[in-house]
Amino acid sequence: MKPRRKTIFEHRSQPLLSPRDFAIRMARYLGFSAIILLFSLAIGILGYHWSAGLGWIDSLLNASMILTGMGPIDVMRDDTSKLFASFYALYSGVAFLTTISVFLAPLLHRLLHILHLEDENEDV
């Protein structure tokens, strides 16, 4: 008999997670999302500060606006800062979608698990 492999989420044959355990899972995934977001924001802040010569607050503002998809605030004056802004914008789109996906994964899994449980109950 094969040993059961450990999974991140409960299998469809297992019961639904209790509300308390689900809240703990959501808090954990919120933490993972925050780490991704803060790491991405740090890249932007450091990059704008060093490549464009912006102050720390202006770098934070630009990184935040790009990361959320709102657009840049300051004009990039030299090629180095323009290249950084271009690559950071591309990275930010992926990072934002990744953050949202990580945060929503437990919610979507729970919804699918509930729907699957309802299907099993209808067959009985």
Beta strands, then each sheet from edge to edge (+ up, - down):
end
